[in-house]
């Protein structure tokens, strides 16, 4: 690799970490790969505080990985699901699993 390619790789990784580097990001995305979930359902299943879950979901929504849908029910229901961009990240999970099987 030439030095310019190395710099582009590092810059790309920095940008990716801005999206996926949060403490809860991987477990949230993993849970959403099984389908749409309500906010409280995610919090209960993952054992995440409301603030941490809210912050992580806002970041993922901001970066187009998750879509938030509000249903005007009483009380209001908020659901989260992966976008195409978020579902495409599944390939990364598979590679990480394979690496983990080999090295952990």
C-alpha positions as CSV (number, residue, x, y, z in Angstrom):
1,X,0.0,0.0,0.0
2,X,1.2,3.5,-0.7
3,X,1.2,6.2,2.0
4,X,-1.8,7.9,0.4
5,X,-3.8,4.7,0.6
6,X,-2.8,4.3,4.2
7,X,-4.0,7.8,5.0
8,X,-7.4,7.2,3.2
9,X,-7.8,3.9,5.1
10,X,-7.2,5.6,8.5
11,X,-9.5,8.5,7.6
12,X,-12.2,6.0,6.6
13,X,-11.9,4.1,9.8
14,X,-12.1,7.3,11.8
15,X,-15.4,8.2,10.0
16,X,-16.7,4.7,10.6
17,X,-15.9,4.8,14.3
18,X,-17.9,8.0,14.6
19,X,-20.9,6.0,13.6
20,X,-20.2,2.6,15.1
21,X,-17.8,3.3,18.0
22,X,-20.4,3.8,20.7
23,X,-20.5,1.4,23.6
24,X,-24.0,0.0,22.8
25,X,-24.0,0.4,19.0
26,X,-23.1,-3.2,18.1
27,X,-25.7,-4.8,20.4
28,X,-28.4,-2.4,19.2
29,X,-27.7,-3.1,15.6
30,X,-27.5,-6.8,16.4
31,X,-30.9,-6.7,18.0
32,X,-32.5,-4.7,15.2
33,X,-31.2,-7.3,12.7
34,X,-33.9,-9.6,14.0
35,X,-36.6,-7.0,13.2
36,X,-38.2,-3.8,14.2
37,X,-38.3,-3.1,17.9
38,X,-40.0,-0.6,20.2
39,X,-37.8,1.7,22.2
40,X,-38.8,0.1,25.6
41,X,-38.4,-3.4,24.2
42,X,-34.8,-2.6,23.1
43,X,-34.1,-1.2,26.6
44,X,-35.5,-4.2,28.4
45,X,-33.8,-6.8,26.1
46,X,-30.4,-5.2,26.2
47,X,-30.4,-3.8,29.8
48,X,-29.5,-0.3,28.6
49,X,-30.4,2.9,30.4
50,X,-33.0,5.1,28.7
51,X,-30.4,7.9,28.2
52,X,-27.7,5.6,26.7
53,X,-30.2,3.9,24.4
54,X,-31.7,7.2,23.3
55,X,-28.2,8.7,22.6
56,X,-27.1,5.7,20.7
57,X,-30.3,5.5,18.6
58,X,-30.1,9.2,17.8
59,X,-26.5,8.8,16.6
60,X,-27.5,5.8,14.4
61,X,-30.5,7.7,13.0
62,X,-28.3,10.8,12.3
63,X,-26.0,8.6,10.2
64,X,-28.8,6.8,8.3
65,X,-28.3,3.4,9.9
66,X,-31.6,3.3,11.8
67,X,-35.0,4.8,11.0
68,X,-37.3,6.0,13.8
69,X,-41.1,5.6,13.3
70,X,-43.6,7.3,15.6
71,X,-47.1,5.8,15.8
72,X,-49.8,8.2,17.1
73,X,-51.2,5.8,19.6
74,X,-52.0,6.4,23.2
75,X,-49.4,6.4,24.6
76,X,-47.2,7.2,21.6
77,X,-45.3,4.2,20.2
78,X,-41.8,4.6,18.8
79,X,-40.2,1.9,16.8
80,X,-36.8,1.5,15.4
81,X,-35.6,-0.5,12.4
82,X,-32.5,-0.8,10.3
83,X,-32.2,1.1,7.0
84,X,-30.6,-0.6,4.0
85,X,-27.4,1.0,5.1
86,X,-27.8,-0.6,8.6
87,X,-28.7,-4.0,7.2
88,X,-25.7,-3.9,4.9
89,X,-23.5,-3.8,8.1
90,X,-24.5,-7.5,8.7
91,X,-21.5,-8.5,6.6
92,X,-19.2,-6.8,9.0
93,X,-20.8,-8.7,11.9
94,X,-20.3,-12.0,10.1
95,X,-16.6,-11.2,9.5
96,X,-16.2,-10.2,13.2
97,X,-17.8,-13.5,14.3
98,X,-15.4,-15.4,12.1
99,X,-12.5,-13.5,13.5
100,X,-13.7,-14.2,17.0
101,X,-14.1,-17.9,16.4
102,X,-10.5,-18.0,15.1
103,X,-8.8,-15.8,17.7
104,X,-10.8,-15.6,20.9
